[in-house]
Amino acid sequence: MIPEEKFYRAQITKRIDFASDLWMFRIRSGGDFTFIPGQYATLGVEHEGNRVERPYSIASSPTDDEVEFFFKLVPYGALTPLLHKLQVGDQLSMRKVSKGKFTLDTHEGRDNHLLISTVTGVAPFVSYVRTLYRDWKEGRFDGSHRIYLLNAASRPFEFGYLDELSHFANVASAWFTYAPTVSRPWDHEDWCGEIGRADDVLRKYADQWGLDGTNTVAYLCGHPEMIEHSKAILKRRGFLENGTVKEEVYWVPSKHQVASPATKSAAGR
Ligand SMILES: Cc1cc2nc3c(=O)[nH]c(=O)nc-3n(C[C@H](O)[C@H](O)[C@H](O)COP(=O)(O)OP(=O)(O)OC[C@H]3O[C@@H](n4cnc5c(N)ncnc54)[C@H](O)[C@@H]3O)c2cc1C
């Protein structure tokens, strides 16, 4: 049993629903909580006498007063149905220590950073970009590291951070480039961005942006299948040598999920 002093009783201060199964929380931890952009927090809810916990990437910047998360509801999951019921004012547990190594690697000697995500996998990248943007505005970042974000979803409403990231790409185009892509555009005639899965369009964008394993670190986050396919594509462009690919796999598909194409699409790639 983990002692109570390892946890904060964090309070939800904001909730936005992007879709019936996608939402964000802002929470006030209630104590000191430090992290580096790209790290995750461990959140939990009490259920039938047990604390159910899972890791969640942090979308906010360390300089923000509150901590933000972007969630996807897994209908038969142990924790997300409990989280989905929570509203502003409710509490949840948060471990006091952040974890993870999925941080921006600015010491590797490569100045380009290719970020590839599916749906909620954008969360750590939102934290990178929010932090760099603030540092750039306040003169702590000179724009010498260039960020290229390929952000995939099935439908446009699944992006969550589309407007904010598009704004950053407009005002900080010297160092931030953003390409949102949707794989199911047909019910969304007003969608004028890219079409296809992340791994379908990765080669095109890597060519367009001039990125390969000699000048770029790649970061893959979210759907396990996207990560596997993207790694194979990146390998052919000289990545994977010398640790130039970092990955954050959000879940391991069950045998049932691997076997069934229907479940794959339900997973919100
Ligand atoms: C480092 C890290 C950071 C993460 N950050 C986030 C985040 O920012 N936002 C977020 O929503 N999730 C994130 N996850 C996933 C999260 O930790 C949980 O696994 C997820 O929320 C499901 O929890 P659950 O208890 O509801 O489902 P579980 O009971 O854990 O899982 C039930 C089944 O669903 C599968 N599954 C789990 N997640 C998904 C999914 N998204 N789509 C389809 N099938 C799934 C599992 O493999 C399992 O077979 C992260 C995972 C890791 C390892």
PDBQT file of the ligand as one rigid body, heavy atoms in Angstrom, charges set to zero:
ROOT
HETATM    1  C1  LIG A 301       3.388   7.720 -20.410  1.00  0.00    +0.000 C 
HETATM    2  C2  LIG A 301       1.911   7.652 -20.760  1.00  0.00    +0.000 A 
HETATM    3  C3  LIG A 301       1.194   8.808 -20.957  1.00  0.00    +0.000 A 
HETATM    4  C4  LIG A 301      -0.172   8.751 -21.276  1.00  0.00    +0.000 A 
HETATM    5  N1  LIG A 301      -0.839   9.909 -21.502  1.00  0.00    +0.000 NA
HETATM    6  C5  LIG A 301      -2.149   9.867 -21.844  1.00  0.00    +0.000 A 
HETATM    7  C6  LIG A 301      -2.866  11.074 -22.126  1.00  0.00    +0.000 A 
HETATM    8  O1  LIG A 301      -2.319  12.188 -22.090  1.00  0.00    +0.000 OA
HETATM    9  N2  LIG A 301      -4.194  10.961 -22.432  1.00  0.00    +0.000 N 
HETATM   10  C7  LIG A 301      -4.828   9.739 -22.486  1.00  0.00    +0.000 A 
HETATM   11  O2  LIG A 301      -6.051   9.726 -22.749  1.00  0.00    +0.000 OA
HETATM   12  N3  LIG A 301      -4.166   8.592 -22.247  1.00  0.00    +0.000 NA
HETATM   13  C8  LIG A 301      -2.864   8.626 -21.908  1.00  0.00    +0.000 A 
HETATM   14  N4  LIG A 301      -2.198   7.460 -21.645  1.00  0.00    +0.000 N 
HETATM   15  C9  LIG A 301      -2.981   6.205 -21.552  1.00  0.00    +0.000 C 
HETATM   16  C10 LIG A 301      -3.538   6.087 -20.112  1.00  0.00    +0.000 C 
HETATM   17  O3  LIG A 301      -2.495   5.881 -19.193  1.00  0.00    +0.000 OA
HETATM   18  C11 LIG A 301      -4.516   4.904 -19.986  1.00  0.00    +0.000 C 
HETATM   19  O4  LIG A 301      -3.920   3.737 -20.472  1.00  0.00    +0.000 OA
HETATM   20  C12 LIG A 301      -5.804   5.153 -20.749  1.00  0.00    +0.000 C 
HETATM   21  O5  LIG A 301      -6.410   6.359 -20.300  1.00  0.00    +0.000 OA
HETATM   22  C13 LIG A 301      -6.808   4.001 -20.568  1.00  0.00    +0.000 C 
HETATM   23  O6  LIG A 301      -7.018   3.814 -19.186  1.00  0.00    +0.000 OA
HETATM   24  P1  LIG A 301      -8.259   2.947 -18.666  1.00  0.00    +0.000 P 
HETATM   25  O7  LIG A 301      -7.947   2.557 -17.262  1.00  0.00    +0.000 OA
HETATM   26  O8  LIG A 301      -9.555   3.621 -18.922  1.00  0.00    +0.000 OA
HETATM   27  O9  LIG A 301      -8.208   1.657 -19.600  1.00  0.00    +0.000 OA
HETATM   28  P2  LIG A 301      -7.472   0.251 -19.259  1.00  0.00    +0.000 P 
HETATM   29  O10 LIG A 301      -8.307  -0.499 -18.282  1.00  0.00    +0.000 OA
HETATM   30  O11 LIG A 301      -6.066   0.572 -18.840  1.00  0.00    +0.000 OA
HETATM   31  O12 LIG A 301      -7.450  -0.414 -20.650  1.00  0.00    +0.000 OA
HETATM   32  C14 LIG A 301      -8.529  -1.170 -21.219  1.00  0.00    +0.000 C 
HETATM   33  C15 LIG A 301      -8.124  -1.641 -22.614  1.00  0.00    +0.000 C 
HETATM   34  O13 LIG A 301      -8.105  -0.524 -23.507  1.00  0.00    +0.000 OA
HETATM   35  C16 LIG A 301      -6.843  -0.427 -24.197  1.00  0.00    +0.000 C 
HETATM   36  N5  LIG A 301      -6.588   1.014 -24.335  1.00  0.00    +0.000 N 
HETATM   37  C17 LIG A 301      -6.023   1.840 -23.434  1.00  0.00    +0.000 A 
HETATM   38  N6  LIG A 301      -6.013   3.109 -23.910  1.00  0.00    +0.000 NA
HETATM   39  C18 LIG A 301      -6.606   3.072 -25.114  1.00  0.00    +0.000 A 
HETATM   40  C19 LIG A 301      -6.922   4.045 -26.099  1.00  0.00    +0.000 A 
HETATM   41  N7  LIG A 301      -6.626   5.349 -25.929  1.00  0.00    +0.000 N 
HETATM   42  N8  LIG A 301      -7.551   3.652 -27.213  1.00  0.00    +0.000 NA
HETATM   43  C20 LIG A 301      -7.864   2.353 -27.398  1.00  0.00    +0.000 A 
HETATM   44  N9  LIG A 301      -7.596   1.371 -26.516  1.00  0.00    +0.000 NA
HETATM   45  C21 LIG A 301      -6.981   1.734 -25.394  1.00  0.00    +0.000 A 
HETATM   46  C22 LIG A 301      -5.869  -1.174 -23.281  1.00  0.00    +0.000 C 
HETATM   47  O14 LIG A 301      -4.802  -1.717 -24.040  1.00  0.00    +0.000 OA
HETATM   48  C23 LIG A 301      -6.733  -2.276 -22.689  1.00  0.00    +0.000 C 
HETATM   49  O15 LIG A 301      -6.827  -3.361 -23.599  1.00  0.00    +0.000 OA
HETATM   50  C24 LIG A 301      -0.823   7.495 -21.369  1.00  0.00    +0.000 A 
HETATM   51  C25 LIG A 301      -0.087   6.306 -21.181  1.00  0.00    +0.000 A 
HETATM   52  C26 LIG A 301       1.255   6.376 -20.897  1.00  0.00    +0.000 A 
HETATM   53  C27 LIG A 301       2.024   5.078 -20.724  1.00  0.00    +0.000 C 
ENDROOT
TORSDOF 0
